[in-house]
Amino acid sequence: MAYKNKVLKSLLAAALFAVASVSATVYAADGGDAAQVQKAKMKVVFQVSDNDPQKWNLTLNNVKNFQSALGKDNTVLEIVAYGPGINMLKFDSQVGSRVKDAIDSGVKIVACENTMHAQKLTRDDMLPEIGYVPGGVIEIAQKQMEGYAYIRP
């Protein structure tokens, strides 16, 4: 029995070594995956659930900084507003012009329809450029499952 275990362990070690060797060879032949990783778009979802213009401005600054640092074509950015944070997406928002600028630069900004329903808001109450999702927290969870980084400023 001890001999069988020793043989199995040796075979397992050899198999792991072979996999590691093949991976290293593919990595070296490809020039390394680092070049591929650099070409991948950085995907980030931001949560705003505070009715605070400063928090919104901070978030909008964050997305602008991401685009400036990495290039807007190298990022996929989304801001999800729910709860009290949805107030900054209303038609008369203090940050409305900045929201429009962010959308124009390729940032997706969405409002939670669950929150809108709870606050008796309609799409006519909201900034015309924004998008909508059925549930803000569900959207954030789905984005994380898709590999998005999550930031809550």
ChimeraX commands (.cxc) that place a marker at each C-alpha (Angstrom):
marker #1 position 0.00,0.00,0.00 radius 0.5
marker #1 position 2.84,2.38,0.83 radius 0.5
marker #1 position 4.41,1.55,-2.54 radius 0.5
marker #1 position 1.13,2.44,-4.35 radius 0.5
marker #1 position 0.92,5.78,-2.54 radius 0.5
marker #1 position 4.54,6.54,-3.43 radius 0.5
marker #1 position 3.88,5.73,-7.11 radius 0.5
marker #1 position 0.69,7.81,-7.16 radius 0.5
marker #1 position 2.50,10.76,-5.58 radius 0.5
marker #1 position 5.31,10.45,-8.12 radius 0.5
marker #1 position 2.84,10.33,-11.02 radius 0.5
marker #1 position 0.97,13.35,-9.63 radius 0.5
marker #1 position 4.21,15.30,-9.22 radius 0.5
marker #1 position 5.24,14.41,-12.79 radius 0.5
marker #1 position 1.86,15.51,-14.15 radius 0.5
marker #1 position 2.03,18.81,-12.29 radius 0.5
marker #1 position 5.56,19.38,-13.55 radius 0.5
marker #1 position 4.44,18.67,-17.12 radius 0.5
marker #1 position 1.55,21.14,-16.85 radius 0.5
marker #1 position 3.86,23.78,-15.40 radius 0.5
marker #1 position 6.40,23.17,-18.16 radius 0.5
marker #1 position 3.81,23.44,-20.93 radius 0.5
marker #1 position 2.41,26.62,-19.36 radius 0.5
marker #1 position 5.89,28.14,-19.14 radius 0.5
marker #1 position 6.62,27.16,-22.74 radius 0.5
marker #1 position 3.35,28.71,-23.98 radius 0.5
marker #1 position 4.06,31.82,-21.91 radius 0.5
marker #1 position 7.57,32.13,-23.34 radius 0.5
marker #1 position 6.51,31.40,-26.94 radius 0.5
marker #1 position 3.74,33.98,-26.65 radius 0.5
marker #1 position 6.17,36.60,-25.40 radius 0.5
marker #1 position 4.41,36.43,-22.06 radius 0.5
marker #1 position 0.85,37.22,-21.09 radius 0.5
marker #1 position 1.87,40.63,-19.77 radius 0.5
marker #1 position 1.37,42.16,-23.21 radius 0.5
marker #1 position -2.11,40.64,-23.39 radius 0.5
marker #1 position -3.04,41.87,-19.93 radius 0.5
marker #1 position -2.00,45.41,-20.83 radius 0.5
marker #1 position -4.33,45.33,-23.84 radius 0.5
marker #1 position -7.33,44.27,-21.74 radius 0.5
marker #1 position -9.76,46.98,-20.78 radius 0.5
marker #1 position -10.00,47.92,-17.13 radius 0.5
marker #1 position -13.61,47.37,-16.05 radius 0.5
marker #1 position -14.86,49.23,-12.97 radius 0.5
marker #1 position -18.29,49.69,-11.44 radius 0.5
marker #1 position -18.80,52.56,-9.00 radius 0.5
marker #1 position -21.56,52.69,-6.39 radius 0.5
marker #1 position -23.18,55.97,-5.37 radius 0.5
marker #1 position -25.88,55.61,-2.75 radius 0.5
marker #1 position -25.44,58.96,-0.96 radius 0.5
marker #1 position -27.48,62.09,-1.66 radius 0.5
marker #1 position -24.35,64.21,-1.56 radius 0.5
marker #1 position -23.02,66.41,-4.39 radius 0.5
marker #1 position -19.49,66.07,-2.97 radius 0.5
marker #1 position -19.70,62.27,-3.18 radius 0.5
marker #1 position -20.96,62.52,-6.75 radius 0.5
marker #1 position -18.20,64.96,-7.68 radius 0.5
marker #1 position -15.64,62.62,-6.12 radius 0.5
marker #1 position -17.02,59.71,-8.16 radius 0.5
marker #1 position -17.08,61.76,-11.36 radius 0.5
marker #1 position -13.48,62.84,-10.66 radius 0.5
marker #1 position -12.53,59.18,-10.18 radius 0.5
marker #1 position -13.95,58.12,-13.55 radius 0.5
marker #1 position -12.34,61.10,-15.27 radius 0.5
marker #1 position -8.99,60.19,-13.67 radius 0.5
marker #1 position -9.35,56.57,-14.82 radius 0.5
marker #1 position -9.96,57.70,-18.38 radius 0.5
marker #1 position -7.10,60.23,-18.26 radius 0.5
marker #1 position -4.61,57.73,-16.87 radius 0.5
marker #1 position -5.54,54.71,-18.99 radius 0.5
marker #1 position -7.25,56.27,-22.00 radius 0.5
marker #1 position -10.99,56.14,-22.40 radius 0.5
marker #1 position -10.69,53.38,-25.00 radius 0.5
marker #1 position -8.93,51.21,-22.40 radius 0.5
marker #1 position -11.65,51.43,-19.76 radius 0.5
marker #1 position -15.21,50.28,-19.26 radius 0.5
marker #1 position -16.70,52.39,-16.47 radius 0.5
marker #1 position -20.17,52.34,-14.95 radius 0.5
marker #1 position -21.73,54.33,-12.12 radius 0.5
marker #1 position -24.73,52.74,-10.42 radius 0.5
marker #1 position -26.95,55.04,-8.36 radius 0.5
marker #1 position -29.53,53.76,-5.92 radius 0.5
marker #1 position -31.12,54.77,-2.65 radius 0.5
marker #1 position -30.56,58.43,-1.77 radius 0.5
marker #1 position -27.81,58.63,-4.43 radius 0.5
marker #1 position -30.43,58.62,-7.15 radius 0.5
marker #1 position -31.32,62.24,-6.31 radius 0.5
marker #1 position -28.21,63.45,-8.13 radius 0.5
marker #1 position -29.62,61.91,-11.34 radius 0.5
marker #1 position -32.83,63.93,-11.20 radius 0.5
marker #1 position -33.51,66.46,-13.92 radius 0.5
marker #1 position -32.59,69.39,-11.63 radius 0.5
marker #1 position -29.39,67.78,-10.30 radius 0.5
marker #1 position -26.54,69.97,-9.06 radius 0.5
marker #1 position -24.11,67.71,-10.90 radius 0.5
marker #1 position -26.24,67.21,-14.02 radius 0.5
marker #1 position -23.79,68.85,-16.43 radius 0.5
marker #1 position -20.93,66.71,-15.09 radius 0.5
marker #1 position -23.06,63.58,-15.40 radius 0.5
marker #1 position -23.75,64.46,-19.04 radius 0.5
marker #1 position -20.03,65.08,-19.67 radius 0.5
marker #1 position -19.16,61.68,-18.17 radius 0.5
marker #1 position -21.77,59.94,-20.32 radius 0.5
marker #1 position -20.50,61.79,-23.39 radius 0.5
marker #1 position -17.00,60.47,-22.61 radius 0.5
marker #1 position -18.24,56.87,-22.57 radius 0.5
marker #1 position -19.13,56.30,-18.91 radius 0.5
marker #1 position -22.34,54.38,-18.38 radius 0.5
marker #1 position -24.47,55.93,-15.62 radius 0.5
marker #1 position -27.56,54.08,-14.49 radius 0.5
marker #1 position -30.39,54.61,-12.03 radius 0.5
marker #1 position -32.01,51.85,-9.99 radius 0.5
marker #1 position -35.65,51.39,-10.97 radius 0.5
marker #1 position -36.44,49.85,-7.57 radius 0.5
marker #1 position -35.39,53.10,-5.93 radius 0.5
marker #1 position -37.28,55.15,-8.49 radius 0.5
marker #1 position -40.43,53.16,-7.81 radius 0.5
marker #1 position -40.00,53.55,-4.03 radius 0.5
marker #1 position -39.52,57.32,-4.41 radius 0.5
marker #1 position -42.35,57.58,-6.97 radius 0.5
marker #1 position -39.99,58.88,-9.65 radius 0.5
marker #1 position -40.54,58.44,-13.38 radius 0.5
marker #1 position -38.07,58.70,-16.24 radius 0.5
marker #1 position -39.45,62.18,-16.89 radius 0.5
marker #1 position -38.04,63.21,-13.48 radius 0.5
marker #1 position -34.54,62.09,-14.44 radius 0.5
marker #1 position -31.66,63.40,-16.55 radius 0.5
marker #1 position -32.37,62.39,-20.14 radius 0.5
marker #1 position -28.94,60.84,-20.86 radius 0.5
marker #1 position -28.85,58.21,-18.09 radius 0.5
marker #1 position -29.69,54.53,-18.33 radius 0.5
marker #1 position -31.73,52.31,-16.05 radius 0.5
marker #1 position -31.36,48.95,-14.35 radius 0.5
marker #1 position -34.05,47.00,-12.51 radius 0.5
marker #1 position -31.99,46.80,-9.29 radius 0.5
marker #1 position -28.84,48.74,-8.41 radius 0.5
marker #1 position -27.33,46.18,-6.06 radius 0.5
marker #1 position -28.09,43.38,-8.51 radius 0.5
marker #1 position -26.33,45.36,-11.27 radius 0.5
marker #1 position -23.25,45.79,-9.08 radius 0.5
marker #1 position -23.20,42.10,-8.15 radius 0.5
marker #1 position -23.55,41.08,-11.82 radius 0.5
marker #1 position -20.73,43.40,-12.85 radius 0.5
marker #1 position -18.48,41.92,-10.17 radius 0.5
marker #1 position -19.28,38.43,-11.47 radius 0.5
marker #1 position -18.23,39.68,-14.94 radius 0.5
marker #1 position -14.84,40.72,-13.56 radius 0.5
marker #1 position -15.45,44.40,-12.84 radius 0.5
marker #1 position -13.57,46.00,-9.97 radius 0.5
marker #1 position -15.92,47.58,-7.42 radius 0.5
marker #1 position -15.38,51.04,-5.97 radius 0.5
marker #1 position -17.52,52.97,-3.54 radius 0.5
marker #1 position -16.04,56.44,-3.08 radius 0.5
marker link #1:1,2 radius 0.2
marker link #1:2,3 radius 0.2
marker link #1:3,4 radius 0.2
marker link #1:4,5 radius 0.2
marker link #1:5,6 radius 0.2
marker link #1:6,7 radius 0.2
marker link #1:7,8 radius 0.2
marker link #1:8,9 radius 0.2
marker link #1:9,10 radius 0.2
marker link #1:10,11 radius 0.2
marker link #1:11,12 radius 0.2
marker link #1:12,13 radius 0.2
marker link #1:13,14 radius 0.2
marker link #1:14,15 radius 0.2
marker link #1:15,16 radius 0.2
marker link #1:16,17 radius 0.2
marker link #1:17,18 radius 0.2
marker link #1:18,19 radius 0.2
marker link #1:19,20 radius 0.2
marker link #1:20,21 radius 0.2
marker link #1:21,22 radius 0.2
marker link #1:22,23 radius 0.2
marker link #1:23,24 radius 0.2
marker link #1:24,25 radius 0.2
marker link #1:25,26 radius 0.2
marker link #1:26,27 radius 0.2
marker link #1:27,28 radius 0.2
marker link #1:28,29 radius 0.2
marker link #1:29,30 radius 0.2
marker link #1:30,31 radius 0.2
marker link #1:31,32 radius 0.2
marker link #1:32,33 radius 0.2
marker link #1:33,34 radius 0.2
marker link #1:34,35 radius 0.2
marker link #1:35,36 radius 0.2
marker link #1:36,37 radius 0.2
marker link #1:37,38 radius 0.2
marker link #1:38,39 radius 0.2
marker link #1:39,40 radius 0.2
marker link #1:40,41 radius 0.2
marker link #1:41,42 radius 0.2
marker link #1:42,43 radius 0.2
marker link #1:43,44 radius 0.2
marker link #1:44,45 radius 0.2
marker link #1:45,46 radius 0.2
marker link #1:46,47 radius 0.2
marker link #1:47,48 radius 0.2
marker link #1:48,49 radius 0.2
marker link #1:49,50 radius 0.2
marker link #1:50,51 radius 0.2
marker link #1:51,52 radius 0.2
marker link #1:52,53 radius 0.2
marker link #1:53,54 radius 0.2
marker link #1:54,55 radius 0.2
marker link #1:55,56 radius 0.2
marker link #1:56,57 radius 0.2
marker link #1:57,58 radius 0.2
marker link #1:58,59 radius 0.2
marker link #1:59,60 radius 0.2
marker link #1:60,61 radius 0.2
marker link #1:61,62 radius 0.2
marker link #1:62,63 radius 0.2
marker link #1:63,64 radius 0.2
marker link #1:64,65 radius 0.2
marker link #1:65,66 radius 0.2
marker link #1:66,67 radius 0.2
marker link #1:67,68 radius 0.2
marker link #1:68,69 radius 0.2
marker link #1:69,70 radius 0.2
marker link #1:70,71 radius 0.2
marker link #1:71,72 radius 0.2
marker link #1:72,73 radius 0.2
marker link #1:73,74 radius 0.2
marker link #1:74,75 radius 0.2
marker link #1:75,76 radius 0.2
marker link #1:76,77 radius 0.2
marker link #1:77,78 radius 0.2
marker link #1:78,79 radius 0.2
marker link #1:79,80 radius 0.2
marker link #1:80,81 radius 0.2
marker link #1:81,82 radius 0.2
marker link #1:82,83 radius 0.2
marker link #1:83,84 radius 0.2
marker link #1:84,85 radius 0.2
marker link #1:85,86 radius 0.2
marker link #1:86,87 radius 0.2
marker link #1:87,88 radius 0.2
marker link #1:88,89 radius 0.2
marker link #1:89,90 radius 0.2
marker link #1:90,91 radius 0.2
marker link #1:91,92 radius 0.2
marker link #1:92,93 radius 0.2
marker link #1:93,94 radius 0.2
marker link #1:94,95 radius 0.2
marker link #1:95,96 radius 0.2
marker link #1:96,97 radius 0.2
marker link #1:97,98 radius 0.2
marker link #1:98,99 radius 0.2
marker link #1:99,100 radius 0.2
marker link #1:100,101 radius 0.2
marker link #1:101,102 radius 0.2
marker link #1:102,103 radius 0.2
marker link #1:103,104 radius 0.2
marker link #1:104,105 radius 0.2
marker link #1:105,106 radius 0.2
marker link #1:106,107 radius 0.2
marker link #1:107,108 radius 0.2
marker link #1:108,109 radius 0.2
marker link #1:109,110 radius 0.2
marker link #1:110,111 radius 0.2
marker link #1:111,112 radius 0.2
marker link #1:112,113 radius 0.2
marker link #1:113,114 radius 0.2
marker link #1:114,115 radius 0.2
marker link #1:115,116 radius 0.2
marker link #1:116,117 radius 0.2
marker link #1:117,118 radius 0.2
marker link #1:118,119 radius 0.2
marker link #1:119,120 radius 0.2
marker link #1:120,121 radius 0.2
marker link #1:121,122 radius 0.2
marker link #1:122,123 radius 0.2
marker link #1:123,124 radius 0.2
marker link #1:124,125 radius 0.2
marker link #1:125,126 radius 0.2
marker link #1:126,127 radius 0.2
marker link #1:127,128 radius 0.2
marker link #1:128,129 radius 0.2
marker link #1:129,130 radius 0.2
marker link #1:130,131 radius 0.2
marker link #1:131,132 radius 0.2
marker link #1:132,133 radius 0.2
marker link #1:133,134 radius 0.2
marker link #1:134,135 radius 0.2
marker link #1:135,136 radius 0.2
marker link #1:136,137 radius 0.2
marker link #1:137,138 radius 0.2
marker link #1:138,139 radius 0.2
marker link #1:139,140 radius 0.2
marker link #1:140,141 radius 0.2
marker link #1:141,142 radius 0.2
marker link #1:142,143 radius 0.2
marker link #1:143,144 radius 0.2
marker link #1:144,145 radius 0.2
marker link #1:145,146 radius 0.2
marker link #1:146,147 radius 0.2
marker link #1:147,148 radius 0.2
marker link #1:148,149 radius 0.2
marker link #1:149,150 radius 0.2
marker link #1:150,151 radius 0.2
marker link #1:151,152 radius 0.2
marker link #1:152,153 radius 0.2
view
